[in-house]
């Protein structure tokens, strides 16, 4: 079975827990602006129970069309899985605020540490682009990365990202979601 994007599901509970421990071990929970970090801090104690994990999946799963009171824009979260193994996640923000335009972009993704350097980030982003265009009407999409993250820069460029500029530590790229990219169907 090849990896694929799916809506979050309780079916990957065990591998999700292992992935979150990998992220915590590398310090991902200490990032001040990351959704993953916020979820690691907020949900870590509840994820181990079936009920807690189901509540989490219900909260982050699929598409949120309502803007939250704290200014978080509507988004769609998808997980990159192979069978019952959680490999990573991608979030597609439906619109850009001033902060997202400058630093965050439409897309945020993370691959669990033990699955990195195997092409998963590139494949996941490629698989998400048609969804961003067809389901959310986004085109082009803005993807950003830290200027020190050479791996993410290569992922974005491999998916057709065109560099626009750098703002503070963030590199900003635009990708035309409606244009097919090589290996778009994983």
C-alpha positions in Angstrom: 0.0 0.0 0.0 1.3 3.5 -0.9 1.0 6.4 1.4 -2.0 8.6 1.0 -3.8 11.6 2.4 -6.8 10.9 4.5 -9.1 12.6 6.9 -7.8 12.2 10.5 -8.9 8.8 11.9 -8.7 6.9 15.2 -7.4 3.9 13.1 -3.8 5.1 13.4 -3.9 5.7 17.2 -0.8 3.7 18.1 1.4 5.0 15.4 0.2 8.6 16.0 1.2 8.3 19.6 4.6 7.1 18.6 5.0 9.9 16.1 4.0 12.5 18.7 6.7 11.2 21.1 9.2 11.6 18.3 8.1 15.2 17.8 8.3 15.9 21.5 11.8 14.3 21.7 13.1 16.7 19.1 11.5 19.7 20.9 8.6 20.4 18.5 6.4 21.2 21.5 8.5 24.3 22.3 7.8 26.2 19.1 5.8 29.3 19.8 3.8 29.6 16.6 3.3 26.0 15.4 -0.1 24.3 15.4 1.7 21.0 16.1 3.4 22.5 19.1 0.1 23.9 20.4 -1.5 20.4 20.0 1.4 18.7 21.6 1.0 20.9 24.7 -2.8 20.8 24.7 -3.6 17.2 23.9 -0.6 15.2 25.0 -2.2 14.0 28.3 -5.5 13.1 26.5 -4.1 11.3 23.4 -3.3 8.0 25.1 -6.9 7.1 26.0 -9.3 6.0 23.2 -11.8 8.6 24.3 -9.3 11.4 24.4 -7.9 10.5 21.0 -11.3 10.3 19.5 -12.1 13.8 20.9 -8.9 15.1 19.3 -9.7 13.5 15.9 -13.2 15.1 16.1 -11.6 18.5 16.9 -8.9 18.6 14.2 -10.3 16.2 11.7 -11.4 17.2 8.3 -12.4 20.8 7.4 -13.3 23.7 9.7 -15.2 26.4 7.9 -15.6 28.7 10.9 -13.0 31.2 12.0 -12.3 30.7 15.7 -12.5 33.5 18.3 -8.7 33.5 18.6 -8.4 34.4 14.9 -7.4 31.0 13.6 -8.7 30.8 10.0 -10.8 28.0 8.6 -8.6 25.1 7.6 -8.5 21.5 6.4 -6.3 19.0 8.1 -5.3 15.8 6.4 -3.0 13.0 7.6 -0.4 11.2 5.5 -0.6 7.5 6.3 0.5 4.1 5.0 -1.9 1.5 6.1 -2.3 2.1 9.8 1.0 4.0 10.1 0.8 7.7 10.7 3.6 9.5 8.7 2.7 13.1 8.9 0.1 15.8 8.4 -0.7 18.8 6.3 -3.0 21.7 7.1 -4.5 23.8 4.3 -5.6 27.3 5.5 -8.6 28.5 3.5 -7.5 32.2 3.5 -4.6 34.3 4.5 -4.5 36.9 7.3 -1.8 39.5 7.3 0.4 37.2 9.5 -0.2 34.2 7.3 0.6 36.2 4.2 3.9 37.3 5.6 4.9 34.2 7.6 2.6 31.2 7.6 1.1 30.7 4.2 -1.8 28.5 3.1 0.1 25.3 3.9 1.7 23.8 7.0 3.1 20.3 7.0 5.1 18.0 9.3 6.6 14.6 8.7 7.4 12.4 11.8 11.1 12.4 12.4 11.6 8.6 11.8 9.9 9.0 8.3 12.0 11.9 7.1 14.3 11.9 4.1 12.2 9.4 2.2 10.2 11.8 0.0 7.1 11.9 2.2 6.9 15.7 2.5 7.2 16.2 -1.3 4.6 13.5 -2.0 2.3 14.8 0.7 2.5 18.4 -0.6 2.0 17.2 -4.2 -1.0 15.1 -3.2 -2.5 18.1 -1.3 -2.3 20.6 -4.2 -5.2 19.2 -6.3 -7.3 19.1 -3.1 -6.4 22.7 -2.4 -7.5 23.8 -5.8 -10.5 21.5 -6.4 -12.1 21.4 -3.0 -11.0 24.8 -1.5 -10.6 26.9 -4.6 -7.1 27.9 -3.7 -4.7 28.8 -6.5 -2.0 29.8 -6.2 -1.1 28.6 -2.7 1.5 30.3 -0.5 4.0 28.0 1.2 6.7 29.3 3.6 9.6 27.8 5.3 12.4 29.0 7.6 15.5 30.2 5.7 17.5 27.6 7.6 15.3 24.7 6.5 17.0 23.4 3.3 14.9 20.3 3.3 11.6 22.1 3.3 13.0 24.5 0.7 13.8 21.6 -1.6 10.3 20.1 -1.0 8.6 23.4 -2.0 10.7 23.9 -5.1 10.2 20.2 -6.2 6.4 20.9 -6.0 6.7 23.9 -8.3 7.2 26.6 -5.7 8.3 29.9 -7.2 10.3 32.0 -4.7 8.8 35.5 -4.1 10.8 37.0 -1.2 12.1 36.6 2.3 10.4 38.2 5.3 12.4 38.0 8.5 13.4 34.3 8.7 10.7 33.1 6.4 11.1 32.3 2.7 7.9 32.7 0.7 6.9 30.6 -2.3 3.8 30.5 -4.5 2.7 27.2 -6.1 0.0 27.0 -8.8 -2.3 24.3 -7.4 -4.2 23.7 -10.6 -1.1 22.8 -12.6 -0.4 19.1 -12.4 2.9 18.2 -10.9 4.9 15.0 -11.5 3.7 12.1 -9.4 0.7 14.1 -8.2 -1.3 10.9 -7.6 0.6 9.0 -5.0 
